[in-house]
């Protein structure tokens, strides 16, 4: 796995968590991350990242979620990434 790009500014403070998560995913375009991984890279509480991701998946059409299999019982785990823009002509 490639080491993700994480500017120091994204690790500062707790305000603007959704923007920080969106920016992290945008900077690491095309790579999948779990909420736990994003939490570790941004040094934010896991619950904060989970709330931000739920919000972003609902309001930001470029963020996508995919369920992944885990060895753990219980709730499924999800991974997230910034979607690929497939057709630039349809953006106008």
C-alpha positions in Angstrom: 0.0 0.0 0.0 1.2 3.5 -0.9 1.7 5.8 2.1 -1.1 8.4 1.9 -0.5 12.1 1.6 -1.4 13.8 4.9 -0.5 17.5 5.2 0.2 18.7 8.7 -2.7 21.2 8.5 -5.2 18.4 8.4 -4.0 17.1 11.7 -4.5 20.3 13.6 -7.6 20.8 15.8 -11.0 19.2 15.8 -13.0 21.8 13.9 -13.9 21.2 10.2 -13.7 17.4 10.5 -15.8 16.8 7.4 -13.6 19.1 5.3 -10.5 17.4 6.6 -11.8 14.0 5.7 -13.0 15.2 2.3 -9.6 16.8 1.6 -7.7 13.6 2.8 -9.7 11.5 0.4 -9.3 14.0 -2.4 -5.5 14.1 -1.9 -5.4 10.3 -2.0 -7.7 10.0 -4.9 -8.5 6.4 -6.0 -7.3 4.7 -2.9 -9.6 3.0 -0.4 -9.5 3.7 3.3 -11.5 2.5 6.3 -12.7 4.9 8.9 -10.1 3.6 11.3 -7.3 4.2 8.9 -8.5 7.8 8.2 -8.8 8.3 11.9 -5.2 7.3 12.5 -3.8 9.3 9.6 -5.7 12.5 10.6 -5.3 11.9 14.3 -9.0 12.4 14.9 -11.3 10.3 17.1 -12.8 7.3 15.2 -16.4 8.5 16.1 -15.7 11.9 14.6 -14.4 10.4 11.3 -17.4 8.0 11.2 -19.9 10.9 11.5 -18.0 12.9 8.9 -18.0 10.0 6.5 -21.7 9.3 6.9 -22.4 13.0 6.2 -20.0 13.1 3.2 -21.5 9.9 1.6 -24.9 11.5 1.7 -24.1 15.0 0.5 -20.9 14.7 -1.6 -21.5 12.7 -4.8 -17.7 12.2 -5.3 -17.3 10.1 -2.1 -18.2 6.5 -2.4 -18.5 3.7 0.2 -18.0 -0.1 -0.2 -18.7 -2.8 2.3 -15.7 -5.1 3.0 -15.5 -8.5 4.6 -13.9 -8.8 8.0 -13.0 -11.6 10.2 -14.9 -10.0 13.0 -18.5 -10.8 13.9 -21.1 -8.1 14.0 -21.3 -5.0 11.9 -19.8 -4.9 8.5 -16.9 -2.6 7.9 -16.8 0.0 5.1 -14.1 1.5 3.0 -14.2 4.9 1.4 -12.6 6.8 -1.5 -13.0 9.8 -3.8 -14.8 8.5 -6.9 -13.2 8.6 -10.3 -14.6 11.2 -12.7 -15.4 9.1 -15.7 -16.6 11.6 -18.3 -15.5 15.2 -18.1 -17.9 16.3 -20.9 -20.9 15.6 -18.7 -19.8 18.0 -15.9 -21.0 21.2 -17.7 
